[in-house]
Amino acid sequence: MKFNWPLKKLGDGLVEIESGIRPEGGSVEKGVPSLGGEQLLPNGKIDWNNLRYIPEDFYDSLKKGKVKRGDILVVKDGATTGKTCYVDDLPFPKVAVNEHVFILRVKNPNILLDEFLFYILFSDIGQTQILKFFHGSTQGGINQKDIKNITIPIPPLEIQEQMVVYIKETFKKIDSLKELRKKTKNKLDQIFYSAVEEKFNHIKEKWEGWKLKEVCIINPDKNEIKNMPDNLEVSFIPMEAIDEVTGSIITQKKKRLREVKKGYTYFKEGDVLFARITPCMENGKVAIATNLINNIGFGSTEFHVLRPSDNILSKWIYFYVKQPWFRKEAERHFVGTVGHQRVPQKFLEDFEIPVPPLEIQIKLVDYFDDLQKKIEILKQLQEEQLRKIEEFKKSFLNFLFSQICCKDK
């Protein structure tokens, strides 16, 4: 059954619209959180862990752009125009939006509920309305006049309340399903690392342990390349280019040797890169440098480099130092101040690793590779299920609002 509730434009007294402004000099290291498009997540939530800040005195001088609980935030320009979030909680006493975000604030909660408005705008039905006003090039957007021309149905308040409760209860059930999928995905990682640890423990019982400094060159000297031409092309790998789950290098940039030989960490093909700084180390940013341009690479100064000798494989070292228990042990040896703690080189130098004959290393590394590929396939299936579960939220909203957004009975 479809209903014929009255339709009203947001500009007909339903909402106030504000946007923030950019402070002179841009963001600062500490201050008041300022929300932009990157903090507004596709699921309608706000990422409070990835913030930028504006000076507190600048915030205090603002007449508009201050965020309140119950506000609806809408990205107004760029590639993510229309992305919509609801402010259901404020973990900070002061929060603002930047110049790329509109605040929509319901004027009269006796006529329109803020959560009801959010769910309409968040649905595909609402997003279609928002984006039909998009103007300009790729970096175009929408303006306040466009927002005011968005038309929504206005059911009686008790109907809005019932719909909001129904939506929230349904979303809660959907989120419970997502948590189960996430737990299954995490369990797969545990299965993999348990298998790796078991194999290494078995090896430790049979084969002598060697200190890493006895089987590796740790942080090799740049003098190795001092005679190479400055215009030689080499690979550049920043910390963010390493996938902390798979250990793969996602991207690498092409640089001239003269651009990177000072101020960056040097390594070559086959070296193991081990993140030494928190939280990258705890998160498992470990990789083997492969497919380097001219077999030479440079990267973050927060890498330790382990270059294996002839009697140990790169992958043997990689799988050993990638283990969660090893990273926990490295964490115990952190030095430095909070937020900038690092694994000292001496910890790696003195840590013992079992070194069986190469044929045994090859056999076990092949086993680890094969197991990891199978685990990743299973994890991808879980990711696909998570994506479908999240998409169901939109499908549910679309069906629900299609029943009240039509003039025909």
TIBA-245062 format. One record per residue (C-alpha): residue in one letter; x, y, z. Coordinates in Angstrom, 2 decimals. Layout:
<atom 'A', <X, Y, Z>> ...
END
This chain:
<atom 'M', <0.00, 0.00, 0.00>> <atom 'K', <1.31, 3.43, -0.94>> <atom 'F', <0.48, 6.58, 0.97>> <atom 'N', <-0.14, 10.10, -0.19>> <atom 'W', <1.45, 12.20, 2.54>> <atom 'P', <1.85, 15.93, 1.85>> <atom 'L', <5.07, 16.92, 0.10>> <atom 'K', <7.13, 19.95, 1.16>> <atom 'K', <10.40, 21.51, 0.08>> <atom 'L', <13.13, 21.71, 2.68>> <atom 'G', <13.24, 25.44, 2.00>> <atom 'D', <9.63, 25.83, 3.11>> <atom 'G', <10.62, 26.41, 6.72>> <atom 'L', <11.71, 22.83, 7.45>> <atom 'V', <15.48, 23.27, 7.92>> <atom 'E', <18.24, 25.75, 8.57>> <atom 'I', <21.29, 25.36, 6.34>> <atom 'E', <24.84, 26.31, 7.31>> <atom 'S', <28.35, 25.56, 6.11>> <atom 'G', <31.77, 26.06, 7.56>> <atom 'I', <34.65, 28.19, 6.36>> <atom 'R', <38.36, 27.51, 6.08>> <atom 'P', <40.53, 29.30, 8.63>> <atom 'E', <43.39, 31.40, 7.34>> <atom 'G', <46.45, 29.18, 7.30>> <atom 'G', <44.44, 25.95, 7.11>> <atom 'S', <44.33, 23.19, 9.69>> <atom 'V', <46.44, 22.96, 12.84>> <atom 'E', <47.92, 20.05, 14.79>> <atom 'K', <45.69, 20.54, 17.84>> <atom 'G', <42.45, 22.40, 18.37>> <atom 'V', <38.78, 21.86, 17.54>> <atom 'P', <37.81, 18.95, 15.22>> <atom 'S', <36.63, 20.14, 11.81>> <atom 'L', <34.63, 17.65, 9.74>> <atom 'G', <35.01, 17.45, 5.98>> <atom 'G', <34.07, 14.94, 3.31>> <atom 'E', <36.82, 12.53, 4.36>> <atom 'Q', <35.35, 12.24, 7.87>> <atom 'L', <31.85, 11.47, 6.56>> <atom 'L', <31.63, 7.73, 5.97>> <atom 'P', <29.49, 5.99, 3.32>> <atom 'N', <27.51, 4.20, 6.06>> <atom 'G', <26.13, 7.49, 7.40>> <atom 'K', <28.51, 7.56, 10.38>> <atom 'I', <31.35, 9.94, 11.23>> <atom 'D', <34.99, 8.87, 11.43>> <atom 'W', <36.14, 10.37, 14.73>> <atom 'N', <39.55, 8.69, 14.41>> <atom 'N', <40.64, 10.60, 11.31>> <atom 'L', <40.29, 14.25, 12.23>> <atom 'R', <41.63, 17.61, 11.20>> <atom 'Y', <41.62, 20.58, 13.54>> <atom 'I', <41.05, 24.34, 13.48>> <atom 'P', <42.24, 26.85, 16.10>> <atom 'E', <39.90, 27.10, 19.09>> <atom 'D', <39.77, 30.91, 18.93>> <atom 'F', <38.73, 30.64, 15.27>> <atom 'Y', <35.94, 28.22, 16.24>> <atom 'D', <34.77, 30.58, 18.99>> <atom 'S', <34.51, 33.40, 16.44>> <atom 'L', <32.27, 31.40, 14.09>> <atom 'K', <28.64, 32.39, 13.73>> <atom 'K', <27.83, 29.34, 11.57>> <atom 'G', <29.28, 25.89, 10.99>> <atom 'K', <29.25, 24.67, 14.61>> <atom 'V', <28.00, 21.09, 14.85>> <atom 'K', <25.26, 20.02, 17.27>> <atom 'R', <23.83, 16.62, 18.13>> <atom 'G', <20.98, 15.82, 15.73>> <atom 'D', <22.52, 17.71, 12.80>> <atom 'I', <22.55, 16.21, 9.32>> <atom 'L', <25.79, 16.73, 7.39>> <atom 'V', <25.87, 16.72, 3.58>> <atom 'V', <28.97, 16.99, 1.39>> <atom 'K', <28.33, 19.87, -0.99>> <atom 'D', <31.05, 19.56, -3.64>> <atom 'G', <33.57, 17.28, -5.29>> <atom 'A', <33.42, 13.58, -6.12>> <atom 'T', <31.51, 12.69, -2.93>> <atom 'T', <28.80, 15.34, -3.28>> <atom 'G', <25.64, 14.24, -1.48>> <atom 'K', <27.31, 11.93, 1.02>> <atom 'T', <25.11, 12.25, 4.09>> <atom 'C', <25.75, 11.56, 7.79>> <atom 'Y', <23.83, 11.95, 11.03>> <atom 'V', <25.37, 13.38, 14.20>> <atom 'D', <24.00, 11.01, 16.82>> <atom 'D', <26.85, 11.66, 19.23>> <atom 'L', <29.50, 14.31, 19.87>> <atom 'P', <32.61, 12.88, 21.54>> <atom 'F', <34.13, 16.39, 21.67>> <atom 'P', <32.66, 19.51, 23.33>> <atom 'K', <33.33, 21.60, 20.23>> <atom 'V', <33.06, 20.41, 16.61>> <atom 'A', <32.81, 22.33, 13.34>> <atom 'V', <32.40, 21.54, 9.65>> <atom 'N', <34.70, 22.84, 6.95>> <atom 'E', <33.78, 24.70, 3.77>> <atom 'H', <32.88, 21.50, 1.91>> <atom 'V', <30.00, 20.43, 4.15>> <atom 'F', <26.45, 21.68, 4.74>> <atom 'I', <24.76, 21.39, 8.12>> <atom 'L', <21.00, 20.73, 7.88>> <atom 'R', <19.23, 21.47, 11.15>> <atom 'V', <15.51, 20.78, 11.58>> <atom 'K', <13.65, 23.94, 12.63>> <atom 'N', <10.54, 22.39, 14.19>> <atom 'P', <10.83, 18.85, 15.65>> <atom 'N', <7.05, 18.82, 16.11>> <atom 'I', <6.70, 18.71, 12.33>> <atom 'L', <9.82, 16.86, 11.17>> <atom 'L', <12.16, 14.52, 13.04>> <atom 'D', <15.86, 14.97, 12.31>> <atom 'E', <16.46, 11.19, 12.09>> <atom 'F', <13.49, 10.77, 9.73>> <atom 'L', <14.97, 13.46, 7.45>> <atom 'F', <18.40, 11.82, 7.63>> <atom 'Y', <17.10, 8.40, 6.58>> <atom 'I', <15.26, 9.91, 3.62>> <atom 'L', <18.35, 11.83, 2.43>> <atom 'F', <20.61, 8.82, 3.07>> <atom 'S', <18.41, 6.51, 0.97>> <atom 'D', <18.90, 6.22, -2.79>> <atom 'I', <15.62, 8.11, -3.19>> <atom 'G', <17.09, 11.05, -1.27>> <atom 'Q', <20.49, 10.80, -2.94>> <atom 'T', <18.84, 10.94, -6.36>> <atom 'Q', <17.08, 14.15, -5.36>> <atom 'I', <20.30, 15.71, -4.08>> <atom 'L', <22.42, 14.74, -7.08>> <atom 'K', <19.92, 15.91, -9.67>> <atom 'F', <20.94, 19.44, -8.67>> <atom 'F', <24.66, 18.74, -9.17>> <atom 'H', <26.19, 21.37, -11.46>> <atom 'G', <29.65, 22.11, -12.77>> <atom 'S', <32.53, 19.81, -13.68>> <atom 'T', <33.81, 16.84, -11.66>> <atom 'Q', <34.69, 19.27, -8.87>> <atom 'G', <31.26, 20.92, -9.07>> <atom 'G', <28.58, 20.49, -6.47>> <atom 'I', <25.34, 21.82, -5.00>> <atom 'N', <24.41, 25.04, -3.24>> <atom 'Q', <21.97, 26.05, -0.50>> <atom 'K', <19.26, 26.86, -3.04>> <atom 'D', <19.50, 23.30, -4.36>> <atom 'I', <19.09, 21.88, -0.86>> <atom 'K', <16.04, 24.06, -0.28>> <atom 'N', <14.42, 22.66, -3.44>> <atom 'I', <14.62, 19.04, -2.23>> <atom 'T', <11.08, 17.72, -1.71>> <atom 'I', <10.19, 15.19, 0.96>> <atom 'P', <6.94, 13.64, 2.27>> <atom 'I', <5.79, 14.76, 5.72>> <atom 'P', <3.82, 11.97, 7.45>> <atom 'P', <2.24, 12.65, 10.85>> <atom 'L', <4.83, 12.85, 13.62>> <atom 'E', <3.77, 9.55, 15.19>> <atom 'I', <4.29, 7.82, 11.82>> <atom 'Q', <7.76, 9.35, 11.54>> <atom 'E', <8.57, 8.13, 15.06>> <atom 'Q', <7.36, 4.60, 14.24>> <atom 'M', <9.39, 4.52, 11.03>> <atom 'V', <12.55, 5.71, 12.77>> <atom 'V', <12.18, 3.02, 15.46>> <atom 'Y', <11.52, 0.37, 12.81>> <atom 'I', <14.56, 1.45, 10.76>> <atom 'K', <16.86, 1.51, 13.79>> <atom 'E', <15.72, -1.92, 14.97>> <atom 'T', <16.23, -3.36, 11.48>> <atom 'F', <19.67, -1.75, 11.17>> <atom 'K', <20.61, -3.17, 14.57>> <atom 'K', <19.80, -6.68, 13.33>> <atom 'I', <21.77, -6.05, 10.15>> <atom 'D', <24.76, -4.81, 12.18>> <atom 'S', <24.60, -7.99, 14.29>> <atom 'L', <24.97, -10.03, 11.11>> <atom 'K', <27.92, -7.87, 10.10>> <atom 'E', <29.63, -8.46, 13.44>> <atom 'L', <29.31, -12.21, 12.98>> <atom 'R', <30.92, -11.91, 9.53>> <atom 'K', <33.73, -9.74, 10.92>> <atom 'K', <34.42, -12.24, 13.69>> <atom 'T', <34.58, -15.03, 11.12>> <atom 'K', <37.02, -12.99, 9.04>> <atom 'N', <39.23, -12.30, 12.07>> <atom 'K', <39.12, -15.98, 12.99>> <atom 'L', <40.58, -16.81, 9.58>> <atom 'D', <43.64, -14.67, 10.36>> <atom 'Q', <44.01, -16.47, 13.68>> <atom 'I', <43.86, -19.84, 11.92>> <atom 'F', <46.62, -18.79, 9.53>> <atom 'Y', <48.98, -17.44, 12.17>> <atom 'S', <48.32, -20.41, 14.46>> <atom 'A', <49.38, -22.74, 11.63>> <atom 'V', <52.51, -20.65, 10.96>> <atom 'E', <53.45, -20.56, 14.65>> <atom 'E', <52.95, -24.31, 14.99>> <atom 'K', <55.29, -25.01, 12.07>> <atom 'F', <57.95, -22.64, 13.38>> <atom 'N', <57.74, -24.15, 16.87>> <atom 'H', <58.32, -27.57, 15.36>> <atom 'I', <61.34, -26.22, 13.48>> <atom 'K', <62.74, -24.65, 16.69>> <atom 'E', <62.82, -28.08, 18.30>> <atom 'K', <65.04, -29.47, 15.56>> <atom 'W', <67.20, -26.65, 14.26>> <atom 'E', <69.56, -24.18, 15.87>> <atom 'G', <68.50, -20.57, 16.35>> <atom 'W', <70.65, -17.78, 14.90>> <atom 'K', <70.58, -14.12, 15.81>> <atom 'L', <69.10, -12.06, 12.99>> <atom 'K', <72.32, -10.06, 12.73>> <atom 'E', <74.13, -13.35, 12.00>> <atom 'V', <71.93, -14.20, 9.01>> <atom 'C', <70.97, -10.69, 7.84>> <atom 'I', <72.46, -7.33, 7.12>> <atom 'I', <70.21, -5.02, 9.09>> <atom 'N', <69.77, -1.53, 7.63>> <atom 'P', <72.46, -1.79, 4.92>> <atom 'D', <74.72, 1.18, 4.23>> <atom 'K', <73.92, 3.60, 1.38>> <atom 'N', <77.60, 3.54, 0.42>> <atom 'E', <76.70, 0.49, -1.68>> <atom 'I', <75.19, 2.84, -4.26>> <atom 'K', <77.48, 5.87, -3.91>> <atom 'N', <78.92, 5.37, -7.41>> <atom 'M', <75.56, 5.04, -9.16>> <atom 'P', <74.41, 7.95, -11.37>> <atom 'D', <72.10, 10.53, -9.81>> <atom 'N', <69.62, 10.27, -12.69>> <atom 'L', <69.14, 6.52, -12.21>> <atom 'E', <65.48, 5.61, -11.85>> <atom 'V', <64.60, 3.77, -8.62>> <atom 'S', <61.46, 2.73, -6.76>> <atom 'F', <60.02, 4.80, -3.93>> <atom 'I', <57.76, 3.03, -1.41>> <atom 'P', <56.08, 5.07, 1.35>> <atom 'M', <54.73, 3.37, 4.46>> <atom 'E', <51.12, 3.64, 3.26>> <atom 'A', <51.99, 1.61, 0.15>> <atom 'I', <52.32, -1.58, 2.23>> <atom 'D', <49.17, -3.61, 2.83>> <atom 'E', <49.31, -4.54, 6.50>> <atom 'V', <47.17, -7.66, 5.98>> <atom 'T', <48.69, -9.32, 2.91>> <atom 'G', <52.16, -7.79, 3.17>> <atom 'S', <52.02, -6.79, -0.48>> <atom 'I', <53.33, -3.51, -1.88>> <atom 'I', <50.24, -1.86, -3.32>> <atom 'T', <51.96, 0.90, -5.29>> <atom 'Q', <55.44, 2.22, -5.86>> <atom 'K', <56.53, 5.52, -7.36>> <atom 'K', <59.33, 6.16, -9.83>> <atom 'K', <62.00, 8.55, -8.59>> <atom 'R', <65.48, 9.67, -9.62>> <atom 'L', <68.25, 8.59, -7.26>> <atom 'R', <69.16, 12.21, -6.55>> <atom 'E', <65.64, 12.83, -5.23>> <atom 'V', <65.71, 10.12, -2.58>> <atom 'K', <69.26, 9.15, -1.69>> <atom 'K', <69.28, 11.63, 1.18>> <atom 'G', <66.66, 11.47, 3.89>> <atom 'Y', <65.08, 8.12, 2.98>> <atom 'T', <65.71, 4.45, 3.78>> <atom 'Y', <67.65, 2.45, 1.19>> <atom 'F', <66.95, -1.18, 0.24>> <atom 'K', <67.22, -3.48, -2.74>> <atom 'E', <65.35, -6.34, -4.41>> <atom 'G', <64.53, -9.13, -1.95>> <atom 'D', <65.06, -7.13, 1.26>> <atom 'V', <62.46, -7.42, 4.02>> <atom 'L', <60.89, -4.12, 5.10>> <atom 'F', <59.76, -4.04, 8.74>> <atom 'A', <57.85, -1.01, 10.06>> <atom 'R', <59.52, 0.12, 13.24>> <atom 'I', <57.11, 2.81, 14.43>> <atom 'T', <53.78, 2.58, 16.28>> <atom 'P', <51.06, 1.81, 15.18>> <atom 'C', <52.38, 0.54, 11.83>> <atom 'M', <54.49, -2.14, 13.47>> <atom 'E', <51.66, -3.50, 15.63>> <atom 'N', <49.36, -3.49, 12.59>> <atom 'G', <51.74, -5.79, 10.72>> <atom 'K', <53.30, -3.60, 8.04>> <atom 'V', <55.94, -6.03, 6.81>> <atom 'A', <56.78, -6.66, 3.16>> <atom 'I', <59.39, -8.05, 0.80>> <atom 'A', <60.76, -5.49, -1.66>> <atom 'T', <60.01, -6.94, -5.10>> <atom 'N', <59.84, -5.68, -8.69>> <atom 'L', <61.98, -2.67, -7.85>> <atom 'I', <63.08, -0.39, -10.66>> <atom 'N', <66.74, -1.24, -11.34>> <atom 'N', <66.52, -3.49, -8.26>> <atom 'I', <66.86, -0.46, -5.97>> <atom 'G', <64.32, 1.13, -3.66>> <atom 'F', <63.95, 3.91, -1.12>> <atom 'G', <61.16, 4.51, 1.31>> <atom 'S', <60.01, 5.71, 4.68>> <atom 'T', <62.64, 6.40, 7.32>> <atom 'E', <60.41, 4.30, 9.61>> <atom 'F', <61.46, 1.04, 7.92>> <atom 'H', <64.02, -1.36, 9.31>> <atom 'V', <65.60, -3.29, 6.42>> <atom 'L', <66.58, -6.95, 6.79>> <atom 'R', <68.75, -8.27, 3.96>> <atom 'P', <69.04, -12.08, 4.10>> <atom 'S', <72.30, -13.93, 3.69>> <atom 'D', <72.70, -16.91, 1.34>> <atom 'N', <71.50, -19.46, 3.92>> <atom 'I', <68.10, -17.90, 4.64>> <atom 'L', <65.14, -16.94, 2.45>> <atom 'S', <63.51, -13.51, 2.43>> <atom 'K', <60.14, -15.17, 2.84>> <atom 'W', <61.40, -17.22, 5.79>> <atom 'I', <62.29, -13.99, 7.58>> <atom 'Y', <59.06, -12.33, 6.40>> <atom 'F', <56.75, -15.03, 7.78>> <atom 'Y', <58.71, -15.17, 11.04>> <atom 'V', <58.64, -11.45, 11.87>> <atom 'K', <55.06, -11.07, 10.60>> <atom 'Q', <53.73, -13.33, 13.37>> <atom 'P', <51.58, -11.56, 16.00>> <atom 'W', <53.64, -12.91, 18.91>> <atom 'F', <56.84, -11.51, 17.35>> <atom 'R', <55.23, -8.09, 16.96>> <atom 'K', <54.04, -8.24, 20.58>> <atom 'E', <57.61, -8.96, 21.67>> <atom 'A', <58.89, -6.08, 19.54>> <atom 'E', <56.30, -3.80, 21.15>> <atom 'R', <57.70, -4.69, 24.59>> <atom 'H', <61.06, -3.27, 23.48>> <atom 'F', <59.74, 0.04, 22.16>> <atom 'V', <61.83, 3.13, 22.84>> <atom 'G', <60.81, 6.78, 22.53>> <atom 'T', <57.92, 8.94, 23.62>> <atom 'V', <54.24, 8.02, 23.49>> <atom 'G', <52.94, 8.27, 19.93>> <atom 'H', <56.45, 8.11, 18.47>> <atom 'Q', <57.67, 4.82, 19.87>> <atom 'R', <59.91, 2.66, 17.72>> <atom 'V', <61.49, -0.79, 17.65>> <atom 'P', <65.24, -0.34, 18.21>> <atom 'Q', <67.64, -1.94, 15.75>> <atom 'K', <69.32, -3.86, 18.59>> <atom 'F', <66.10, -5.80, 19.28>> <atom 'L', <66.18, -7.17, 15.73>> <atom 'E', <69.92, -7.80, 15.79>> <atom 'D', <69.78, -9.98, 18.90>> <atom 'F', <66.51, -11.82, 18.21>> <atom 'E', <66.98, -15.49, 17.36>> <atom 'I', <65.37, -17.16, 14.36>> <atom 'P', <65.53, -20.89, 13.55>> <atom 'V', <67.49, -21.59, 10.36>> <atom 'P', <66.91, -25.06, 8.88>> <atom 'P', <68.45, -26.08, 5.52>> <atom 'L', <67.20, -24.15, 2.51>> <atom 'E', <65.20, -27.10, 1.14>> <atom 'I', <63.13, -27.16, 4.34>> <atom 'Q', <62.67, -23.38, 4.25>> <atom 'I', <61.45, -23.61, 0.64>> <atom 'K', <59.00, -26.39, 1.49>> <atom 'L', <57.50, -24.53, 4.44>> <atom 'V', <57.39, -21.16, 2.67>> <atom 'D', <55.46, -22.78, -0.18>> <atom 'Y', <53.07, -24.22, 2.41>> <atom 'F', <52.61, -20.79, 4.03>> <atom 'D', <52.04, -19.14, 0.64>> <atom 'D', <49.43, -21.70, -0.35>> <atom 'L', <47.64, -21.47, 2.99>> <atom 'Q', <47.65, -17.69, 2.88>> <atom 'K', <46.10, -17.70, -0.61>> <atom 'K', <43.32, -20.01, 0.54>> <atom 'I', <42.70, -17.88, 3.63>> <atom 'E', <42.57, -14.72, 1.51>> <atom 'I', <39.95, -16.31, -0.79>> <atom 'L', <37.80, -17.13, 2.25>> <atom 'K', <38.30, -13.60, 3.62>> <atom 'Q', <37.26, -12.11, 0.29>> <atom 'L', <34.06, -14.15, 0.46>> <atom 'Q', <33.41, -12.71, 3.92>> <atom 'E', <34.11, -9.20, 2.58>> <atom 'E', <31.62, -9.77, -0.22>> <atom 'Q', <29.00, -10.86, 2.31>> <atom 'L', <29.74, -7.79, 4.43>> <atom 'R', <29.27, -5.57, 1.38>> <atom 'K', <25.96, -7.21, 0.52>> <atom 'I', <24.74, -6.93, 4.11>> <atom 'E', <25.57, -3.20, 4.13>> <atom 'E', <23.86, -2.74, 0.76>> <atom 'F', <20.73, -4.31, 2.23>> <atom 'K', <20.35, -1.25, 4.45>> <atom 'K', <19.91, 0.95, 1.39>> <atom 'S', <17.57, -1.58, -0.25>> <atom 'F', <15.47, -1.65, 2.90>> <atom 'L', <15.28, 2.16, 3.06>> <atom 'N', <14.48, 2.40, -0.64>> <atom 'F', <11.56, 0.01, -0.27>> <atom 'L', <10.29, 1.73, 2.86>> <atom 'F', <10.39, 5.24, 1.46>> <atom 'S', <9.06, 4.20, -1.93>> <atom 'Q', <5.81, 3.53, -0.10>> <atom 'I', <5.49, 7.12, 1.11>> <atom 'C', <7.24, 9.10, -1.62>> <atom 'C', <4.64, 8.44, -4.28>> <atom 'K', <1.55, 10.55, -4.91>> <atom 'D', <-0.45, 7.58, -6.19>> <atom 'K', <-2.39, 5.43, -3.75>> 
END
